Amino acid sequence: MKRHMKVLGGAILLAGALLAFAAPAAAQRRSRVTKEDELDARTPADRREARAESLNAAQAVSELFFCESATTECRSTNSAFTVGKLRDLFVFVTWPSTNGDRVQTVEFFLPDGSLYMKRDTAFRTRAGQPRARAVTGAAVVADEYLTSSRGMPTVVTPLAVAGTYITQRNLLGTWAVRVLLDGKPVLTGQFTLKTADQE
């Protein structure tokens, strides 16, 4: 009986010692979270909203599509165009998760892989505004090139085709397009220029 009492007493002492060590650690963890909360002046609701916005931004992906006109109504998955019917090719890029003043660069690569041309467009987006806007003081951009597609700010870049080197030198085949945002590559795509007898 005495032996059982000693074992029981030892177990109680061991449990008490463990609690004594665990309590300060838990208090330290609580105080660390509190200090982080103090450093972050936002309310818990604001922090939750910021996390949700960050998640939405990560999930919102920019899109690239091509059209024969500068209006978003032509939006489709078409990426093959007949040069005899094409005056300009328009490259549309949507920017659902950008905010502030940005510069979009579109690079056009010939079928042989060499750079044909690149075009920069400065634009501005604001949270809750579905349309891309011009940046004050930047190069003037035609209104139809700063627009909205499916509720997302969209920048349009034209590539002249008729009467250019493309038709004069028969630069047909599959072209590559690379899109950069503030100098960082974001998207790539391809389109094909063909003759009427290739349809």
ChimeraX attribute file (.defattr): number of C-alpha atoms within 10 A of each C-alpha:
attribute: neighborCount
match mode: 1-to-1
recipient: residues
	/A:1	6
	/A:2	7
	/A:3	8
	/A:4	9
	/A:5	10
	/A:6	11
	/A:7	12
	/A:8	12
	/A:9	12
	/A:10	12
	/A:11	12
	/A:12	12
	/A:13	12
	/A:14	12
	/A:15	11
	/A:16	12
	/A:17	11
	/A:18	11
	/A:19	12
	/A:20	11
	/A:21	10
	/A:22	12
	/A:23	11
	/A:24	11
	/A:25	12
	/A:26	11
	/A:27	11
	/A:28	12
	/A:29	12
	/A:30	11
	/A:31	12
	/A:32	12
	/A:33	12
	/A:34	12
	/A:35	11
	/A:36	10
	/A:37	14
	/A:38	11
	/A:39	9
	/A:40	11
	/A:41	10
	/A:42	12
	/A:43	11
	/A:44	11
	/A:45	9
	/A:46	11
	/A:47	14
	/A:48	12
	/A:49	12
	/A:50	13
	/A:51	12
	/A:52	12
	/A:53	13
	/A:54	13
	/A:55	11
	/A:56	13
	/A:57	13
	/A:58	10
	/A:59	11
	/A:60	14
	/A:61	14
	/A:62	16
	/A:63	16
	/A:64	21
	/A:65	20
	/A:66	26
	/A:67	24
	/A:68	18
	/A:69	16
	/A:70	20
	/A:71	16
	/A:72	19
	/A:73	10
	/A:74	13
	/A:75	16
	/A:76	10
	/A:77	10
	/A:78	13
	/A:79	14
	/A:80	16
	/A:81	19
	/A:82	17
	/A:83	21
	/A:84	13
	/A:85	12
	/A:86	15
	/A:87	16
	/A:88	17
	/A:89	21
	/A:90	21
	/A:91	23
	/A:92	25
	/A:93	23
	/A:94	23
	/A:95	24
	/A:96	24
	/A:97	19
	/A:98	18
	/A:99	16
	/A:100	10
	/A:101	16
	/A:102	16
	/A:103	15
	/A:104	23
	/A:105	21
	/A:106	23
	/A:107	17
	/A:108	21
	/A:109	18
	/A:110	17
	/A:111	18
	/A:112	11
	/A:113	11
	/A:114	11
	/A:115	14
	/A:116	13
	/A:117	11
	/A:118	15
	/A:119	13
	/A:120	17
	/A:121	21
	/A:122	23
	/A:123	24
	/A:124	18
	/A:125	23
	/A:126	15
	/A:127	10
	/A:128	9
	/A:129	13
	/A:130	18
	/A:131	20
	/A:132	26
	/A:133	22
	/A:134	19
	/A:135	18
	/A:136	11
	/A:137	7
	/A:138	11
	/A:139	12
	/A:140	11
	/A:141	17
	/A:142	9
	/A:143	11
	/A:144	12
	/A:145	22
	/A:146	21
	/A:147	21
	/A:148	24
	/A:149	20
	/A:150	12
	/A:151	13
	/A:152	23
	/A:153	26
	/A:154	26
	/A:155	26
	/A:156	29
	/A:157	23
	/A:158	18
	/A:159	16
	/A:160	14
	/A:161	19
	/A:162	16
	/A:163	9
	/A:164	13
	/A:165	12
	/A:166	16
	/A:167	15
	/A:168	10
	/A:169	8
	/A:170	13
	/A:171	18
	/A:172	16
	/A:173	15
	/A:174	17
	/A:175	20
	/A:176	19
	/A:177	18
	/A:178	17
	/A:179	23
	/A:180	16
	/A:181	18
	/A:182	14
	/A:183	12
	/A:184	10
	/A:185	13
	/A:186	15
	/A:187	16
	/A:188	14
	/A:189	16
	/A:190	17
	/A:191	19
	/A:192	16
	/A:193	24
	/A:194	18
	/A:195	15
	/A:196	11
	/A:197	6
	/A:198	7
	/A:199	8
